[in-house]
């Protein structure tokens, strides 16, 4: 979401002054927030993907349909499977990878809704579910889109209640409370939402191992399940680790205001970044598509200004919002300035209005 937002904006601004090269192995790009709609059959795969047709038609845009294999910040090159590309300015927007190997049994026995394939597989498991226990949880931190697992739990509860199938839902997480970056007050409001829907919430509970019919936790407790749904551990790509771009956090540290890395003319945006927060709610800024898009807008502007010498430099302020869907046509809304101290945060209870806003975002993304 960050990479294509940036490519779209900067290519419009620079005109003939620069060539924008995009390295992207996928020919069709999905709208990730709609993966959970696939789970319930509210969307079909072809309806949540789009090809970047209008972008690649521009004369100053070059698309390389390939994977990045190596970044050399000293030589200013990016090596793909087929070629080596020299750059004057580099923006890294590689997102996260999943590290199933960090939890024994996780990949073999758990479902997740972080891809089209995973969402469809989970849909099949839900369709064949005859009642029983569902365990859903977060295996490790940090994760992208922190409200998403809670959203899925609430949607599952509503789904099974509507079709009159008995489902006992347990939610486990190593977090002290839901969406910790939003603070304890908002976290407690989300927790009350779970409790009001009969979802049993297990905080400060770290997953240790997954067996065929039960999960085991670090504290020695265990939980039996008929369906297990997890948020897998996240990590940055080997490419950026090999390039020496990451720090002890495992992610790329950047200046929070202009997204510059420690290396000249190298920027990073979105989930692959590590941005320390000035308050105690969470050590780092959450990973979320809305942040990636906001960062992309600032970096695109500043790159265009530096190349064309027109306009003014901008700074990113850490603003973001997200929708926590609780039913088929109803969402809560979270909004805040996450880098202010203290952070300015808002929680708006579930309404149809916020669900319609989420639909509007989907339409905008698919038209980009």
Buried (B, 14 or more C-beta within 10 A) or exposed (E): BBBBBBBBBBBBBBEEEBEBBBBBEEEEBBBBBBBBBBBBEEBEBEBBBBEBEEBBEBEBBBBBEBBBBBBEBEEBBBBBEEEEBEBEBBBBBBBBBBBBEBBBBBBEBBBBBBBBEBBBBBBEBBEEBEEEBBBBBBBBBBBBBBBBBBBBBBBBBBBBBEEEEEBBBBBBBBBEBBBBBBBEEBBEBBBEBBEEBEBBBBBEBBBBBBBEEBBBBEEEEEBEBBBBBBBBBBBBBEBBBEBEBBEEBBBBBBEBBBBBBEBEBBBBBBBBBBBEBEBEBBBBBBBBBBBBBBBBBBBBBBBBBBBEEEEEEBEBBBBBBBBBBBBEEBBBBBBBBBBBEEBEBEBBEBBEEBBEBBEEBBEEBBEB
